[in-house]
Amino acid sequence: MKKLLFPIIIVVVTVLSGCTKDDSVVTSSAKNYLTLWNPCEAVTVLQEYVEDVTNPSSANFIKQEDRIATFDMDGTFVGELYPTYFEYNMLEERVLEDASYKDKAPDDVKETAQEIRDFVRNGKALPSHFDMKHARAAAKAYAGMTLAEFDAYVKAYAAKQANGFKGMTYGQSFYKPMLQVFDYLKANGFTFYVVSGSDRFICRALVESIGIEPNRVIGMDVKLRSSKQGTEEGVNYTMGKDEDLVRTDELIIKNLKTNKVLQISQEIGKVPVLSFGNSGGDSAMHNYCLSNPKYKTAVFMLIADDEARDHANREKALNLGKQWRESGYHVISMRDDFKTIYGDGVEKTDFTFK
């Protein structure tokens, strides 16, 4: 009998050890991941939420396939105020400085680029609904580029020194504490998507370096065509093996506000349970998350209230924080909650212009 009992005991211990190991993966603690955060309400809320919804014994347990988190990009995990959105800065340079294009730019595109320059350098207010004006101008400014050419163009601009900072390129301007949130959620079985108002292919080029797959990026879109398609409709044209996909000047959608919700529904097909943003353009996405009829949810707004380490308007940020709390959103303070913003060796400087 003793000879029979020994192998049975070994099997039981092995199985139980395996269960314990799997459970620890599903409930990875925030303290192992969120090391660049100060003790704060946002971390406490996030950790308690994740531990609750990943606990199979909890009434709020969420199946892994339904653990969907959505993140805005600019100002949420990518620097925004240097001196404005990445895609605005890039359009200004494309139209007003790029020798290969500036003489070809249509008048309305030149006007849009000049308005960005006047805003950045002279503090002149942007026209109302400028987000749409910029989107249409950007569609024209990069029309005719293949996707590979555009990707290379974005990455070349991203490699430039970030204006207003020492020791950082535009392509390195990630909020390091927010990148840890991605790692923490991934370790706990969440799938996250970038849902940005910026061009989808700009976003893809920027987040590639931090390991976010292109199929998990949603953004502003322009219509694409095959390089030999001409004016033929895609439904009537069969693309050949030797053709490339080319950007056109036709804007499909500016992915802001309710458009974010529509795109999430169409592309993901599930209502998120977590949502992260930083502006009113993300409120619809947050409200969609909070309306999830099946699962417990949580949403977070980041406020740029750190004038010492970043280019911020603290008074405006604090007013927004009050507004976000009243809307039922949890607030992340860059000044109070982040031990670092961009990492060691990065210093805020004055803006410089040619």
C-alpha positions as CSV (number, residue, x, y, z in Angstrom):
1,M,0.0,0.0,0.0
2,K,2.8,2.4,0.8
3,K,4.2,2.1,-2.7
4,L,0.8,3.0,-4.1
5,L,0.2,6.0,-1.9
6,F,3.5,7.8,-2.7
7,P,2.8,8.6,-6.4
8,I,-0.7,9.6,-5.6
9,I,0.5,12.2,-3.1
10,I,3.0,13.6,-5.6
11,V,0.2,14.0,-8.2
12,V,-2.1,15.9,-5.8
13,V,0.7,18.3,-4.7
14,T,1.7,19.0,-8.3
15,V,-1.9,19.8,-9.3
16,L,-2.5,22.0,-6.3
17,S,0.8,23.9,-7.0
18,G,-0.3,24.4,-10.6
19,C,-3.6,26.0,-9.5
20,T,-1.9,28.3,-7.1
21,K,0.5,29.5,-9.8
22,D,-2.3,30.1,-12.3
23,D,-4.3,32.1,-9.7
24,S,-1.3,34.3,-8.9
25,V,-1.0,35.2,-12.6
26,V,-4.7,36.2,-12.8
27,T,-4.5,38.4,-9.6
28,S,-1.1,40.0,-10.1
29,S,-0.7,42.7,-7.5
30,A,-0.4,46.4,-8.4
31,K,2.6,46.7,-6.1
32,N,4.6,44.5,-8.5
33,Y,3.8,46.7,-11.5
34,L,2.9,50.2,-10.5
35,T,6.3,51.1,-9.0
36,L,6.4,54.6,-10.6
37,W,3.2,55.7,-8.8
38,N,2.9,57.4,-5.4
39,P,0.4,55.9,-3.0
40,C,-2.8,57.5,-4.2
41,E,-6.6,57.1,-4.7
42,A,-6.3,56.3,-8.4
43,V,-4.0,53.3,-7.7
44,T,-6.1,52.1,-4.8
45,V,-9.3,52.2,-6.9
46,L,-7.6,50.5,-9.9
47,Q,-6.1,47.7,-7.7
48,E,-9.3,47.1,-5.8
49,Y,-11.2,47.0,-9.0
50,V,-8.9,44.6,-10.8
51,E,-8.6,42.3,-7.7
52,D,-12.4,42.2,-7.5
53,V,-13.3,41.5,-11.1
54,T,-10.5,38.9,-11.6
55,N,-11.5,36.9,-8.5
56,P,-13.6,33.9,-9.6
57,S,-15.4,33.9,-6.2
58,S,-16.5,37.5,-6.6
59,A,-20.0,38.4,-7.7
60,N,-18.3,41.0,-10.0
61,F,-16.0,38.4,-11.7
62,I,-15.4,39.3,-15.4
63,K,-14.5,36.5,-17.9
64,Q,-11.1,37.2,-19.4
65,E,-12.4,37.6,-22.9
66,D,-14.6,40.5,-21.6
67,R,-11.9,42.3,-19.8
68,I,-11.7,45.2,-22.3
69,A,-9.9,48.4,-21.5
70,T,-9.8,51.5,-23.8
71,F,-7.2,54.3,-23.6
72,D,-7.1,57.6,-25.3
73,M,-3.5,58.4,-26.5
74,D,-2.6,62.1,-26.5
75,G,-2.5,63.5,-23.0
76,T,-3.4,60.1,-21.5
77,F,-0.2,58.1,-22.0
78,V,1.7,60.3,-24.6
79,G,2.9,63.8,-24.0
80,E,0.6,66.4,-25.3
81,L,1.9,69.9,-24.6
82,Y,5.2,70.1,-26.5
83,P,3.9,72.5,-27.7
84,T,0.7,70.9,-28.9
85,Y,-0.5,67.5,-30.3
86,F,2.1,65.4,-32.1
87,E,0.0,65.3,-35.3
88,Y,-0.5,69.1,-35.2
89,N,3.3,69.6,-34.9
90,M,4.0,67.2,-37.7
91,L,1.5,68.9,-40.0
92,E,3.0,72.3,-39.3
93,E,6.4,71.0,-40.3
94,R,5.1,69.1,-43.3
95,V,3.4,72.1,-44.8
96,L,5.7,75.0,-43.8
97,E,9.2,73.4,-43.6
98,D,9.3,70.2,-45.7
99,A,11.0,71.1,-49.0
100,S,9.5,68.1,-50.8
101,Y,6.0,69.3,-50.1
102,K,5.5,72.9,-48.9
103,D,5.4,74.4,-52.5
104,K,2.7,71.8,-53.4
105,A,0.4,72.4,-50.4
106,P,-3.1,73.7,-51.3
107,D,-4.0,77.1,-49.8
108,D,-6.4,75.7,-47.3
109,V,-3.8,73.3,-46.0
110,K,-1.3,76.1,-45.7
111,E,-3.8,78.2,-43.8
112,T,-4.4,75.3,-41.4
113,A,-0.6,74.8,-40.8
114,Q,-0.2,78.6,-40.2
115,E,-3.0,78.6,-37.7
116,I,-1.1,75.9,-35.8
117,R,2.1,78.0,-35.9
118,D,0.3,81.1,-34.7
119,F,-1.3,79.2,-31.9
120,V,2.0,77.7,-30.8
121,R,4.3,80.7,-31.2
122,N,2.0,83.6,-30.7
123,G,-0.7,82.3,-28.4
124,K,-3.4,83.0,-31.0
125,A,-6.6,81.0,-30.4
126,L,-7.4,78.2,-32.9
127,P,-10.6,78.6,-34.9
128,S,-13.7,76.8,-33.6
129,H,-14.0,73.2,-34.7
130,F,-10.4,73.2,-35.6
131,D,-10.1,69.5,-35.0
132,M,-12.2,68.9,-38.1
133,K,-10.3,71.5,-40.1
134,H,-7.0,69.9,-39.2
135,A,-8.3,66.4,-40.0
136,R,-9.3,67.5,-43.6
137,A,-6.0,69.3,-44.1
138,A,-4.0,66.4,-42.9
139,A,-5.8,64.0,-45.2
140,K,-4.7,66.2,-48.1
141,A,-1.2,66.8,-46.8
142,Y,-0.3,63.1,-46.8
143,A,-2.4,61.9,-49.8
144,G,-0.5,59.8,-52.3
145,M,1.8,58.2,-49.7
146,T,1.9,54.5,-49.3
147,L,1.3,53.2,-45.8
148,A,4.9,52.2,-45.6
149,E,6.0,55.7,-46.7
150,F,3.7,57.4,-44.2
151,D,4.9,55.1,-41.4
152,A,8.5,56.0,-42.1
153,Y,7.6,59.7,-42.3
154,V,5.9,59.6,-38.8
155,K,8.8,57.7,-37.3
156,A,11.3,60.2,-38.8
157,Y,9.4,63.1,-37.2
158,A,9.1,61.1,-33.9
159,A,12.9,60.8,-33.8
160,K,13.3,64.6,-33.5
161,Q,14.1,66.3,-30.2
162,A,10.8,67.1,-28.4
163,N,10.4,70.9,-28.2
164,G,10.3,72.0,-24.6
165,F,12.3,69.1,-23.3
166,K,15.9,68.0,-22.9
167,G,16.8,64.3,-23.3
168,M,13.7,63.1,-25.0
169,T,12.5,62.7,-28.6
170,Y,8.8,63.0,-29.6
171,G,8.7,59.2,-30.0
172,Q,9.9,58.7,-26.4
173,S,7.4,61.0,-24.8
174,F,5.4,58.3,-23.0
175,Y,4.1,58.8,-19.5
176,K,6.1,56.0,-17.9
177,P,3.6,55.4,-15.0
178,M,0.8,54.9,-17.6
179,L,2.9,52.3,-19.5
180,Q,3.0,50.4,-16.2
181,V,-0.8,50.3,-16.2
182,F,-0.7,48.5,-19.6
183,D,1.6,45.9,-18.0
184,Y,-0.5,45.5,-14.9
185,L,-3.7,45.0,-16.9
186,K,-2.1,42.6,-19.3
187,A,-0.8,40.5,-16.3
188,N,-4.4,40.3,-15.1
189,G,-6.0,39.1,-18.3
190,F,-7.2,42.4,-19.8
191,T,-7.0,43.4,-23.5
192,F,-6.5,47.1,-24.0
193,Y,-7.1,49.2,-27.1
194,V,-5.8,52.7,-28.1
195,V,-8.8,54.8,-29.1
196,S,-7.5,58.2,-30.2
197,G,-8.6,61.3,-32.1
198,S,-5.3,61.2,-33.9
199,D,-4.7,59.5,-37.2
200,R,-4.8,55.7,-36.8
201,F,-1.6,55.2,-38.7
202,I,0.2,57.9,-36.6
203,C,-0.9,56.1,-33.5
204,R,0.3,52.8,-34.8
205,A,3.7,54.2,-35.7
206,L,4.1,55.7,-32.2
207,V,2.9,52.8,-30.1
208,E,4.8,50.1,-32.0
209,S,7.8,50.8,-29.8
210,I,5.9,49.9,-26.6
211,G,4.6,46.7,-28.0
212,I,1.0,47.6,-28.8
213,E,-0.2,45.6,-31.8
214,P,-1.6,47.6,-34.8
215,N,-4.9,45.7,-34.6
216,R,-5.5,47.3,-31.2
217,V,-5.4,50.9,-32.4
218,I,-8.4,52.9,-33.4
219,G,-8.2,56.5,-34.6
220,M,-9.0,59.0,-37.3
221,D,-9.2,57.4,-40.7
222,V,-8.8,58.5,-44.3
223,K,-9.9,56.4,-47.2
224,L,-7.3,54.1,-48.7
225,R,-6.9,52.9,-52.3
226,S,-4.7,50.5,-54.1
227,S,-1.9,52.1,-56.0
228,K,-3.3,51.2,-59.4
229,Q,-7.0,51.4,-58.6
230,G,-7.4,54.9,-59.9
231,T,-11.0,56.1,-59.6
232,E,-12.5,52.6,-59.7
233,E,-14.6,51.6,-56.7
234,G,-13.1,48.9,-54.6
235,V,-16.1,46.6,-55.1
236,N,-15.4,46.7,-58.8
237,Y,-11.6,46.4,-58.7
238,T,-9.3,43.4,-57.9
239,M,-6.0,44.5,-56.4
240,G,-2.9,42.8,-57.9
241,K,0.0,41.3,-56.1
242,D,2.4,44.1,-57.0
243,E,0.3,47.0,-55.7
244,D,0.5,49.0,-52.5
245,L,-2.1,50.7,-50.3
246,V,-2.1,54.4,-50.7
247,R,-3.6,57.2,-48.6
248,T,-6.2,59.5,-50.2
249,D,-7.4,63.0,-49.3
250,E,-10.8,61.7,-48.3
251,L,-11.5,61.9,-44.6
252,I,-13.7,59.0,-43.3
253,I,-14.0,59.9,-39.6
254,K,-12.5,62.1,-36.9
255,N,-12.5,59.8,-33.9
256,L,-13.7,62.1,-31.1
257,K,-16.5,62.1,-28.6
258,T,-19.4,59.9,-29.7
259,N,-17.5,58.8,-32.8
260,K,-15.2,57.0,-30.4
261,V,-18.1,55.0,-29.1
262,L,-19.3,54.1,-32.6
263,Q,-15.8,52.9,-33.5
264,I,-15.4,50.9,-30.3
265,S,-18.7,49.2,-31.0
266,Q,-17.9,48.5,-34.7
267,E,-14.3,47.4,-34.2
268,I,-14.2,45.7,-30.8
269,G,-17.8,44.6,-30.6
270,K,-17.9,44.7,-26.8
271,V,-18.6,47.4,-24.2
272,P,-15.3,48.2,-22.3
273,V,-15.1,47.7,-18.5
274,L,-12.2,50.1,-18.0
275,S,-11.6,53.4,-19.8
276,F,-8.8,56.0,-19.5
277,G,-8.7,59.5,-21.0
278,N,-7.8,63.1,-20.3
279,S,-10.3,65.4,-22.0
280,G,-13.9,66.1,-22.9
281,G,-13.3,64.2,-26.1
282,D,-13.1,61.1,-24.0
283,S,-16.3,61.6,-22.0
284,A,-18.6,59.7,-24.4
285,M,-16.2,56.7,-24.3
286,H,-16.2,56.9,-20.5
287,N,-20.0,57.1,-20.3
288,Y,-20.3,54.1,-22.7
289,C,-18.0,52.1,-20.4
290,L,-20.1,53.2,-17.3
291,S,-23.3,52.1,-19.1
292,N,-22.0,48.5,-19.5
293,P,-25.1,46.5,-18.6
294,K,-23.3,43.3,-17.7
295,Y,-20.2,44.2,-15.6
296,K,-18.8,46.4,-12.9
297,T,-16.8,49.3,-14.5
298,A,-14.3,52.0,-13.7
299,V,-13.1,55.1,-15.6
300,F,-10.2,57.4,-15.1
301,M,-9.3,60.9,-16.3
302,L,-5.7,62.2,-16.1
303,I,-5.2,65.8,-15.4
304,A,-2.0,67.7,-16.5
305,D,-1.4,69.6,-13.3
306,D,2.4,69.4,-13.0
307,E,3.9,72.7,-14.0
308,A,7.3,71.8,-12.7
309,R,8.0,68.7,-14.8
310,D,5.7,69.3,-17.8
311,H,4.1,72.1,-19.7
312,A,0.8,72.4,-17.9
313,N,-1.9,74.8,-16.8
314,R,-2.5,73.8,-13.2
315,E,-5.5,76.0,-12.6
316,K,-7.2,74.7,-15.7
317,A,-6.3,71.1,-14.8
318,L,-7.7,71.4,-11.3
319,N,-11.0,72.8,-12.6
320,L,-11.2,69.9,-15.0
321,G,-10.4,67.5,-12.2
322,K,-13.4,68.8,-10.3
323,Q,-15.6,68.4,-13.4
324,W,-14.4,64.9,-13.9
325,R,-15.2,63.8,-10.3
326,E,-18.7,65.3,-10.6
327,S,-19.1,63.2,-13.7
328,G,-18.3,60.0,-11.8
329,Y,-14.8,59.6,-13.1
330,H,-11.7,58.8,-11.0
331,V,-8.9,61.4,-11.4
332,I,-5.2,60.8,-11.9
333,S,-3.0,63.7,-10.9
334,M,0.3,63.9,-12.8
335,R,1.8,66.1,-10.1
336,D,0.6,64.1,-7.0
337,D,0.4,60.5,-8.4
338,F,3.4,60.1,-10.7
339,K,6.9,59.6,-9.2
340,T,8.2,60.4,-12.7
341,I,6.6,61.5,-15.9
342,Y,9.0,60.8,-18.7
343,G,11.7,58.9,-16.8
344,D,15.2,59.7,-15.7
345,G,17.3,62.2,-17.7
346,V,14.4,64.2,-19.1
347,E,14.1,67.9,-18.2
348,K,11.5,70.5,-19.0
349,T,12.9,73.5,-20.9
350,D,11.6,76.5,-22.7
351,F,10.2,76.1,-26.2
352,T,12.6,77.1,-29.0
353,F,11.7,77.9,-32.6
354,K,13.6,78.5,-35.8
